[in-house]
Amino acid sequence: TGYGEVRPTPITVDGKIIGMRVVLRDTTERKLSEEKLRQSEEEFRLIAENVADMIEVLDLDRKRLYNSPSYKDVLGEPASLRGTDVLQDIVPDDREKVKAMIQDTVTTGVVQRAEYRLLSHDGRIHQVESQASVIRDAQDNASRIVVVSRDVTEKKLLQEQLLRSQRLESLGTLAGGI
């Protein structure tokens, strides 16, 4: 079974319809392509809306085209981020590092990683690990950038607490041996 499109056209003589010309066109391939695209978009949406990681899609000028719902806790409503420069929410001292990561990703096509600080909508600073990849067009040119980020603030705090307690334990052992 396939899909088709029917286009009837009246045949007229002296303003009177004397018959119909019918053009049939097989649209099966187009319909199947549309369905595959719809399924792919639905899969992306489900993945993006159900992961804790923050996912954003940028144009080549670093403007946000899409932000996953997980951005809400850090930067506010994702829809309000559309069209903004991704660097605007990064702590100023870390902006060049992120800018270089994105540029290297676009230039080389190789996945790049960076760790930096993000300033949230409520003024808190979040430690973030990000990975950038490119999406290529049909001519194999970079057309968009996908950045997947993870808030590692809690992890960093726990690491610092562990190091502090290990140092205190070492001092206690050293003092006990004296």
Solvent accessible surface area in square Angstrom, and as a share of the most:
residue,aa,sasa,rsa
1,T,192,1.12
2,G,53,0.51
3,Y,114,0.43
4,G,59,0.57
5,E,47,0.21
6,V,91,0.52
7,R,137,0.50
8,P,78,0.49
9,T,65,0.38
10,P,68,0.43
11,I,63,0.32
12,T,76,0.44
13,V,76,0.44
14,D,140,0.73
15,G,73,0.70
16,K,146,0.62
17,I,117,0.59
18,I,115,0.58
19,G,26,0.25
20,M,105,0.47
21,R,145,0.53
22,V,81,0.46
23,V,77,0.44
24,L,134,0.67
25,R,122,0.45
26,D,112,0.58
27,T,6,0.04
28,T,30,0.18
29,E,143,0.64
30,R,104,0.38
31,K,78,0.33
32,L,95,0.47
33,S,63,0.40
34,E,81,0.36
35,E,68,0.31
36,K,144,0.61
37,L,108,0.54
38,R,127,0.47
39,Q,85,0.38
40,S,61,0.39
41,E,103,0.46
42,E,62,0.28
43,E,108,0.48
44,F,88,0.37
45,R,100,0.36
46,L,82,0.41
47,I,101,0.51
48,A,1,0.01
49,E,77,0.34
50,N,112,0.58
51,V,57,0.33
52,A,97,0.75
53,D,26,0.13
54,M,6,0.02
55,I,16,0.08
56,E,5,0.02
57,V,15,0.09
58,L,0,0.00
59,D,38,0.20
60,L,85,0.42
61,D,102,0.53
62,R,52,0.19
63,K,77,0.33
64,R,3,0.01
65,L,53,0.27
66,Y,58,0.22
67,N,9,0.05
68,S,0,0.00
69,P,60,0.38
70,S,28,0.18
71,Y,5,0.02
72,K,111,0.47
73,D,111,0.58
74,V,8,0.05
75,L,14,0.07
76,G,15,0.14
77,E,92,0.41
78,P,19,0.12
79,A,83,0.64
80,S,78,0.50
81,L,11,0.06
82,R,160,0.58
83,G,43,0.41
84,T,35,0.20
85,D,35,0.18
86,V,8,0.05
87,L,18,0.09
88,Q,93,0.41
89,D,25,0.13
90,I,2,0.01
91,V,17,0.10
92,P,89,0.56
93,D,124,0.64
94,D,13,0.07
95,R,82,0.30
96,E,124,0.56
97,K,100,0.42
98,V,3,0.01
99,K,83,0.35
100,A,51,0.40
101,M,10,0.04
102,I,6,0.03
103,Q,103,0.46
104,D,65,0.34
105,T,0,0.00
106,V,34,0.20
107,T,99,0.58
108,T,76,0.44
109,G,26,0.25
110,V,90,0.52
111,V,60,0.34
112,Q,44,0.20
113,R,174,0.63
114,A,15,0.11
115,E,64,0.29
116,Y,14,0.05
117,R,73,0.27
118,L,9,0.05
119,L,80,0.40
120,S,6,0.04
121,H,114,0.51
122,D,80,0.42
123,G,51,0.49
124,R,132,0.48
125,I,88,0.45
126,H,14,0.06
127,Q,49,0.22
128,V,0,0.00
129,E,62,0.28
130,S,5,0.03
131,Q,63,0.28
132,A,0,0.00
133,S,35,0.22
134,V,26,0.15
135,I,75,0.38
136,R,98,0.36
137,D,56,0.29
138,A,103,0.80
139,Q,133,0.59
140,D,96,0.50
141,N,85,0.44
142,A,18,0.14
143,S,35,0.23
144,R,108,0.39
145,I,0,0.00
146,V,32,0.18
147,V,4,0.02
148,V,54,0.31
149,S,3,0.02
150,R,135,0.49
151,D,59,0.30
152,V,5,0.03
153,T,29,0.17
154,E,122,0.55
155,K,100,0.42
156,K,53,0.22
157,L,84,0.42
158,L,114,0.57
159,Q,80,0.36
160,E,88,0.39
161,Q,99,0.44
162,L,105,0.52
163,L,91,0.45
164,R,125,0.46
165,S,55,0.36
166,Q,87,0.39
167,R,144,0.53
168,L,118,0.59
169,E,124,0.56
170,S,69,0.45
171,L,109,0.54
172,G,44,0.42
173,T,101,0.59
174,L,114,0.57
175,A,68,0.53
176,G,66,0.64
177,G,70,0.67
178,I,172,0.88
